[in-house]
Amino acid sequence: MNNWLQNIKGQITELATEVLNDATEEGQVSTTSELQIEKKKSTECERLYLVEKSKCEALEKKLVEMEEQLYSVNIENDAVKEKFMAIVSDRDEMIKKLEREMERLKFHQENQEGTFHNIELDSDSTSREEGELSSQISKLKEKHENEISAILSVHNSNVKQLKEDYEKRIEQLETWNASNLIEQPSAEKDENLLADVNLLKSDIALLKAEIDGKNAEIEEIKQERDNLRQQIEEINEETRRNEKLLLTGSEEFKPSSDSESAASNNADWEKMGKDEIEVEGVSSSTTTTSETKDSSTSDGKYLRSERRQRGGRVEMMEQSIQTEHFTPEEDIQINQLKDEMSHLLEQIGQLKEQISLEELNKEQILLEKEQVFEQLSNKEKELKHLKDVLDQWEKNIEEENE
């Protein structure tokens, strides 16, 4: 701006010297001609002043429009953040619900297993199962905490990087304004600013479309998860009904001479339950955060071990039932119940694997959503920078008018 003013002053002085030289050469310049020249100069200055004033008004209008756009973008960002926090809270509730369901299923299985009098289970296998369940719960908790901490660290690093980029951008624009403000006409600057604004609008529209698509994918995943949970509940109810039928059939046709062995088995079951509770407390207190690195692989191992343990239980139930004597019709019914139970257990394992896959997909979608948030923040910084450029341009025009 100072260089531009100095150039204008130099041009005015050159014109004045030329006029004076012409006047001295001719020697007959009248006062009226000088007044006319000065009037022309004043009218030209007024015209330039009006042109610059109209440009300032247009820039003020653009500034107001860009402020409105920035406000709308901020509102949209707040809405997206609220949705993200709602997703995180839903996930916390889902983890708590799964923990409660796991405890309920464990308690139900313990109660039903206590009614089978001739099943002999090893205490080491039961304690191992309880330890795996408690470690699985702790892994899920630690995984969730690590995800939250990772999201926060990524957000902080992104904010820091954006600040550094913003400062560098300001320095570059200051140098650019100092070097190119005189050379570049105002019309070209306005066109460049409008082009930048249009590009930012198109980028914001694309980001909005991506966010809508991610939200739709999240809704679909939630719906599939609810359907899988409903199927698991139905399968669990069927297994409970089949186990009750199997229990009633075994109790009706059981010989009366087994009462003493039933009492001893009940005592053994009570002792095993106490041991399981003690083992669960010890294993839950000894879990550490180092186990969260391979949570996805441990989920698959847990599901496979759970299926093997359930299959072992079914085999032991079959062995205990084979020791008793039933009629052929009762044997057929018991075999049908055993087939149904094994089929239902396989379905439960498959559904749990599907749930784990859905969780992995959900994590991927959350990461993509974080990238979209980062792009939105970059666009906000660019809008803010354009606003600063317009403010600087307005200040320069005001200084020039003064």
Beta strands, then each sheet from edge to edge (+ up, - down):
end
